[in-house]
Amino acid sequence: MEFYRAEPTAVTSWRMAVLMGANSRTYKFALGEALLEFAEQGRDAVSLRELAIPYALRLAERAERYPQGPLASVGGASDFLAQLKASGPESLEAGAPTDRLTRAAVESMPGMVMQKFHNLRGVGAVAHRFYDLTGKGAARQVVLRPELKTVAVHAAALRAELHARWSVVETCFDATLGRELISAGVVLSADGQQLLAPIRRVAVAGARAALIGFQHGRCFYCRIPVGDTLRSVHVDHVYPFSLMKTGAWAGPDLNGVWNLVVACAGCNLTKSARLPTPAEVTRLLHRNDAIAASPHPLRRALELSMSDTAGAPATTSDARAAFVRQVDTVATDRGLQ
Ligand SMILES: [Zn+2]
């Protein structure tokens, strides 16, 4: 896959597991957060029970806002979900999961989330493994591999990406907002900072944190890593939004996910209203293909924002390239006027 080939590192594998995994549930995000936490402490191994504590607590926090539907009966999964419901509030109050909840997490994690963390949808697994589960019964250990330590150097940035992705997926499962997101995609707030559910204008996630992982954590233009804080970076329209404000714009909406990237302050300032170079157009196509590999609303928002004139969403890489070629033609014509 192009996204991996562009930067074949453990960090890219992590991003693929977190941003592009099947995500039919959100357990993977809680496991990812728990793994980062222990890796940051420099641990080489933890007991499954230790890992289960932040895992269950993060899920209890989230379950308050977005209760999840019933699970298929995978080894202890439905019991874990029942326990999450039953003792989640008590766990939050105490600041630690109840014993029952921890036990249910320990029971369900190996067969459920731990087996699936490295998997991609239908195309096997990511190139790096971040942990191994060893031992049996109460002696089960989670060995935190060197690959996880490599990734944890960037824990602050990766945690922000993970939270944004978690919120986007979660909102998709929300009974009413989810339908809205799936049918109409997300839109950008007027200040460019938030991704919103389109009709009710509810903030779904920070735009920068939701998008930066799909460009390998780098400024879209100068390719310099934006670092662990997103405070100094901007959301930028690759085809300038100002094109739409100058008279009759015959092309598609430029304020869509397909045209939004993250840029450092310097590039954002100097780029102003110029059209993208051919190399930047290619990069935009690759970035959009990476978003298209992430299930749930971001992919759908992208495909819908690139619908053809007959209203068919751009579900293939070729269709997305054709869409951008068309925008480029219209934008170039306008530039000459
Ligand atoms: Zn830059």
Boltz pocket constraint, residues with backbone or C-beta under 6 A from the ligand:
constraints:
  - pocket:
      binder: B
      contacts: [[A, 219], [A, 220], [A, 221], [A, 222], [A, 223], [A, 224], [A, 263], [A, 264], [A, 265], [A, 266], [A, 267], [A, 268]]
      max_distance: 6.0
